[in-house]
Amino acid sequence: MRRTRSGSFEKKRFLPRLVLPIPKPPKNISLVHFRLAKDYQKQGRGDDAISEWEQATRSDPHYYEAYDQLALAYKAKGETAKWAQAYSKLVDYPNSGVQMMAHYELGFWYEQAGDRQKAKEHLENYRKLALKAGSEEQQSKRFRNAVRDLEKLKE
């Protein structure tokens, strides 16, 4: 309370305080990590980009693009085992196109690594998925390469 000029008391008036809510993290935080990783990649900060893509895949284990970019970044650094590990996460991805790509890439990687059995498994899975996908994939150079190498591995 405060005293007015006339000597009476009145309640002190307060202006309502502006209360700002604490911002919530975005619903799709993995997208934030993904975009930050792309920015880091453009700046030539490969290790920071890898860290952000790893965060994106932890935030959303089904984020295909993050695994793909993570794998490519590992490959660029020469860390092929980590590259293969990132691609193996895509083998069970619900999209058959993504599965095809993962099996194809892993098949050739295992072939180069000398693991003929795993190479054969991945290339055979790729071939089966490609046959289901239709004629466009079957006419691709990728399909011809896989079938050729599959035949070599069977020998």
C-alpha positions as CSV (number, residue, x, y, z in Angstrom):
1,M,0.0,0.0,0.0
2,R,1.1,3.5,-0.5
3,R,-0.1,6.9,0.7
4,T,-1.7,9.3,-1.8
5,R,-1.3,13.2,-1.7
6,S,-4.6,13.5,0.1
7,G,-3.3,11.2,2.9
8,S,-5.4,8.2,2.2
9,F,-4.0,4.7,1.3
10,E,-4.4,2.9,-1.9
11,K,-3.2,-0.4,-3.1
12,K,-0.1,-0.2,-5.2
13,R,-0.9,-1.3,-8.8
14,F,1.4,-3.6,-10.5
15,L,1.5,-4.0,-14.2
16,P,1.2,-7.7,-15.2
17,R,4.5,-9.3,-15.8
18,L,5.1,-10.6,-19.2
19,V,6.0,-14.3,-18.7
20,L,7.6,-16.0,-21.7
21,P,7.2,-19.7,-21.9
22,I,10.4,-21.8,-22.0
23,P,10.8,-22.9,-25.6
24,K,10.3,-26.6,-26.2
25,P,12.7,-28.5,-28.3
26,P,11.4,-29.1,-31.8
27,K,9.3,-32.2,-32.3
28,N,11.7,-33.5,-34.9
29,I,15.1,-32.7,-33.2
30,S,16.7,-35.2,-35.5
31,L,16.0,-32.8,-38.4
32,V,17.8,-30.0,-36.5
33,H,20.9,-32.3,-36.1
34,F,20.7,-33.3,-39.7
35,R,20.7,-29.7,-41.0
36,L,23.4,-28.7,-38.6
37,A,25.5,-31.6,-39.9
38,K,25.0,-30.5,-43.5
39,D,26.1,-27.0,-42.6
40,Y,29.2,-28.4,-40.9
41,Q,29.9,-30.6,-43.9
42,K,29.8,-27.5,-46.2
43,Q,32.3,-25.8,-43.9
44,G,34.6,-28.7,-44.1
45,R,34.1,-29.7,-40.4
46,G,33.7,-33.4,-41.1
47,D,34.0,-34.7,-37.5
48,D,31.4,-32.2,-36.3
49,A,29.1,-33.3,-39.1
50,I,29.6,-37.0,-38.2
51,S,28.7,-36.1,-34.6
52,E,25.5,-34.4,-35.6
53,W,24.5,-37.2,-37.9
54,E,25.1,-39.7,-35.1
55,Q,22.8,-37.5,-32.9
56,A,20.2,-37.5,-35.6
57,T,20.2,-41.3,-35.9
58,R,20.0,-41.6,-32.1
59,S,17.0,-39.2,-32.0
60,D,15.2,-41.0,-34.8
61,P,16.5,-44.5,-35.5
62,H,14.5,-44.7,-38.7
63,Y,16.0,-41.5,-40.3
64,Y,17.2,-43.0,-43.5
65,E,18.9,-39.8,-44.8
66,A,20.9,-39.4,-41.7
67,Y,22.3,-42.9,-41.9
68,D,23.1,-42.5,-45.5
69,Q,25.0,-39.2,-44.9
70,L,26.7,-40.7,-41.9
71,A,27.9,-43.6,-44.0
72,L,29.1,-41.4,-46.8
73,A,31.0,-39.2,-44.2
74,Y,32.7,-42.3,-42.7
75,K,33.6,-43.5,-46.2
76,A,35.2,-40.1,-47.0
77,K,37.3,-40.4,-43.9
78,G,38.3,-43.9,-44.8
79,E,36.5,-45.5,-41.9
80,T,34.9,-48.3,-43.9
81,A,33.9,-50.5,-40.9
82,K,31.9,-47.7,-39.5
83,W,30.5,-47.0,-43.0
84,A,29.3,-50.6,-43.3
85,Q,27.8,-50.4,-39.8
86,A,25.8,-47.3,-40.7
87,Y,24.6,-49.0,-43.9
88,S,23.6,-52.2,-42.1
89,K,21.1,-50.2,-40.1
90,L,19.3,-49.6,-43.5
91,V,18.9,-53.3,-44.4
92,D,15.7,-53.6,-42.3
93,Y,14.4,-50.2,-43.3
94,P,10.7,-50.4,-44.3
95,N,11.3,-48.9,-47.8
96,S,12.4,-51.5,-50.3
97,G,14.4,-48.9,-52.3
98,V,16.5,-48.1,-49.3
99,Q,16.9,-51.8,-48.5
100,M,18.0,-52.4,-52.1
101,M,20.6,-49.7,-51.9
102,A,21.9,-50.9,-48.6
103,H,22.2,-54.6,-49.7
104,Y,23.9,-53.4,-53.0
105,E,26.5,-51.3,-51.2
106,L,27.2,-53.8,-48.5
107,G,27.5,-56.7,-51.0
108,F,30.3,-54.9,-52.8
109,W,31.9,-53.8,-49.6
110,Y,32.0,-57.3,-48.2
111,E,33.3,-58.6,-51.5
112,Q,36.2,-56.1,-51.3
113,A,36.8,-57.0,-47.7
114,G,37.1,-60.6,-48.7
115,D,34.0,-61.9,-47.0
116,R,32.5,-63.8,-49.9
117,Q,29.6,-65.4,-47.9
118,K,28.3,-62.0,-46.6
119,A,28.9,-60.4,-50.0
120,K,26.8,-63.2,-51.6
121,E,24.0,-62.8,-49.1
122,H,23.7,-59.1,-49.6
123,L,23.9,-59.2,-53.4
124,E,21.3,-62.0,-53.5
125,N,19.0,-60.0,-51.2
126,Y,19.5,-57.0,-53.5
127,R,18.7,-59.2,-56.6
128,K,15.5,-60.4,-55.0
129,L,14.4,-56.9,-54.1
130,A,15.3,-55.6,-57.5
131,L,13.2,-58.4,-59.2
132,K,10.2,-57.3,-57.0
133,A,10.8,-53.7,-57.8
134,G,10.2,-54.1,-61.5
135,S,11.9,-53.7,-64.9
136,E,13.4,-50.2,-64.4
137,E,15.7,-51.5,-61.6
138,Q,16.4,-54.7,-63.5
139,Q,17.6,-52.7,-66.5
140,S,20.0,-50.6,-64.5
141,K,23.8,-50.9,-64.6
142,R,23.7,-51.5,-60.8
143,F,21.6,-54.6,-61.3
144,R,23.9,-55.9,-64.1
145,N,26.9,-55.4,-61.9
146,A,25.3,-57.2,-58.9
147,V,24.3,-60.2,-61.0
148,R,27.7,-60.4,-62.6
149,D,29.5,-60.3,-59.2
150,L,27.0,-62.7,-57.7
151,E,27.8,-65.2,-60.5
152,K,31.5,-64.8,-59.8
153,L,31.0,-65.3,-56.1
154,K,29.1,-68.6,-56.7
155,E,32.1,-70.1,-58.6
